[in-house]
Structures are given as structure tokens and as C-alpha cells.
Amino acid sequence: MKVLGISGSPRAGGNTELLVQAALQELQTEGIETEFVSLAGRPILPCTACDDCSHVDRPMCTLGDEGFDGMIERFMAADGILIGSPVYFGSATPETMALLDRVGLVSLRNGRFLRRKVGAAIAVARRAGQNFTFAQLNYFFLINEMIIPGSTYWNIAFGREKGEVAKDDEGLQTIKNLAHNMAFLLQKLNA
Ligand SMILES: Cc1cc2nc3c(=O)[nH]c(=O)nc-3n(C[C@H](O)[C@H](O)[C@H](O)COP(=O)(O)O)c2cc1C
């Protein structure tokens, strides 16, 4: 079983990466293979609604930008998707949504390959907006027929400067508990 962990922050080495990596480490202790992808330095164009993905012979997006290269294959190969985003003005980052819009539309137009994968979201912010962003990411999972595990709190944490989120003990523990519940769900679904 494999979980694809994505940090949707444009800032390398920041709080989102730290949280997603913490979750992936816990998943590894449960024997789950993980892959980490950071969107920092990996520009991804937004969906242009060209609808070319309705007329392809395999699931793909025809925009052809380097940042998106391999993303469809990664999502298809994963049993679970873990997406972290910082809060930017109350929402997920444009990088995160550009990726999800495109993967989501390619999935819808090509046999709904996201269906019944496990999805988990993490949101981090300096002060507020985590719950809205958490919900925003969960809406993506739900409309794609994905299955969402819970944790001991909503999967949110606090931090502003790089690494500051490491001081949020409850936030970190929530993310670790989420990872173990995700592993439990994956194991049940794939038994
Ligand atoms: C453009 C921008 C908008 C932001 N908007 C918010 C916000 O609405 N609420 C908040 O609490 N923090 C906000 N922040 C702070 C980030 O969410 C916070 O620094 C977070 O830890 C960044 O995650 P990263 O280290 O993974 O990049 C914003 C930061 C930037 C750069």
C-alpha cells in the first residue's frame, strides 16, 4: 500500500512540509510505502477548462507543463492521498488547488480513478482559516468518492515562520493520530 503526501506550500522547508513529512513517517511505521512531493519550486498551471482530458486514450492532461509531469500517474498509483496546505487569505494555496483541479477533472473524465482512495487533509496557518481550508480540501475528496479518516481534532496546526509548527504539540499529535487512522483504514480497505 502506498500513500502520496503532497505539500501545497510554495515555501520549501516550511510548516506544511514538516507536518506532511511527520504524517508520512508515522505511516511508514505501519508498513505503508510513502512518496513525498513538494509543490515548492514546482509551478503547476491552473486548469484551462479545455476539456482535452475528455478525449484522451489514457488519463492525462494536455497542458504539458513540467511541474505537473507524473502527477496523474502518482495519484493513480497511490492508495491514499495526504494533502497539506498553508492557509493563504483563508483558503488553500493556488498551487494546491491548481493541482487538485487538474487531477480531479482528469479523474472525472477518465473512469473516476480517485474513487475509494483514502484522502486526508492538513491545514496550517499563523492564526486563522485552518478549518475553512481543511473543509475545502475535504470537499475535493468527497466529490471524488474518496474516503476520509478522522483524528483526535481537525487536522490543523499553528505556525508562521518556517519550523514554528513544531512547537504546536497538539497539532503535531493530531497529525500523527491521523496517520495511524489512515493506516488502519487503508489496511481494512485492502484486506
Ligand atoms: C500570501 C499569504 C497569505 C496568508 N494568509 C494567512 C491567513 O489567512 N491566515 C493565517 O493565519 N495565516 C496566513 N498566512 C500565514 C501562513 O499560513 C503561515 O505562515 C504558514 O505556516 C505557512 O506555511 P508554510 O511554512 O508551509 O509555507 C499567510 C501567508 C501568506 C504568504
The ligand as an SDF file (V2000), in Angstrom:
LIG
                    3D

 31 33  0  0  0  0  0  0  0  0999 V2000
    0.0050   35.1610    0.9930 C   0  0  0  0  0  0  0  0  0  0  0  0
   -0.1360   34.6330    2.4020 C   0  0  0  0  0  0  0  0  0  0  0  0
   -1.3840   34.6200    2.9870 C   0  0  0  0  0  0  0  0  0  0  0  0
   -1.5550   34.1380    4.2770 C   0  0  0  0  0  0  0  0  0  0  0  0
   -2.8290   34.1190    4.8250 N   0  0  0  0  0  0  0  0  0  0  0  0
   -2.9880   33.6750    6.0780 C   0  0  0  0  0  0  0  0  0  0  0  0
   -4.2960   33.6330    6.6650 C   0  0  0  0  0  0  0  0  0  0  0  0
   -5.3170   33.9110    6.0300 O   0  0  0  0  0  0  0  0  0  0  0  0
   -4.3900   33.2390    7.9510 N   0  0  0  0  0  0  0  0  0  0  0  0
   -3.2990   32.9060    8.7150 C   0  0  0  0  0  0  0  0  0  0  0  0
   -3.4450   32.6160    9.8820 O   0  0  0  0  0  0  0  0  0  0  0  0
   -2.0510   32.8580    8.1650 N   0  0  0  0  0  0  0  0  0  0  0  0
   -1.8810   33.2340    6.8730 C   0  0  0  0  0  0  0  0  0  0  0  0
   -0.6280   33.1980    6.3060 N   0  0  0  0  0  0  0  0  0  0  0  0
    0.4970   32.5960    7.0660 C   0  0  0  0  0  0  0  0  0  0  0  0
    0.7900   31.1480    6.6340 C   0  0  0  0  0  0  0  0  0  0  0  0
   -0.3870   30.3640    6.5920 O   0  0  0  0  0  0  0  0  0  0  0  0
    1.7860   30.5140    7.6100 C   0  0  0  0  0  0  0  0  0  0  0  0
    2.9840   31.2450    7.6230 O   0  0  0  0  0  0  0  0  0  0  0  0
    2.0840   29.0570    7.3040 C   0  0  0  0  0  0  0  0  0  0  0  0
    2.8200   28.4880    8.3600 O   0  0  0  0  0  0  0  0  0  0  0  0
    2.8770   28.9040    6.0190 C   0  0  0  0  0  0  0  0  0  0  0  0
    3.1160   27.5380    5.7810 O   0  0  0  0  0  0  0  0  0  0  0  0
    4.4720   27.0230    5.0860 P   0  0  0  0  0  0  0  0  0  0  0  0
    5.5780   27.2730    6.0930 O   0  0  0  0  0  0  0  0  0  0  0  0
    4.2550   25.6000    4.8150 O   0  0  0  0  0  0  0  0  0  0  0  0
    4.6560   27.8290    3.8510 O   0  0  0  0  0  0  0  0  0  0  0  0
   -0.4250   33.6680    5.0160 C   0  0  0  0  0  0  0  0  0  0  0  0
    0.8380   33.6890    4.4060 C   0  0  0  0  0  0  0  0  0  0  0  0
    0.9940   34.1600    3.1240 C   0  0  0  0  0  0  0  0  0  0  0  0
    2.3640   34.1380    2.4720 C   0  0  0  0  0  0  0  0  0  0  0  0
  1  2  1  0
  2  3  1  0
  2 30  2  0
  3  4  2  0
  4  5  1  0
  4 28  1  0
  5  6  2  0
  6  7  1  0
  6 13  1  0
  7  8  2  0
  7  9  1  0
  9 10  1  0
 10 11  2  0
 10 12  1  0
 12 13  2  0
 13 14  1  0
 14 15  1  0
 14 28  1  0
 15 16  1  0
 16 17  1  0
 16 18  1  0
 18 19  1  0
 18 20  1  0
 20 21  1  0
 20 22  1  0
 22 23  1  0
 23 24  1  0
 24 25  2  0
 24 26  1  0
 24 27  1  0
 28 29  2  0
 29 30  1  0
 30 31  1  0
M  END
$$$$
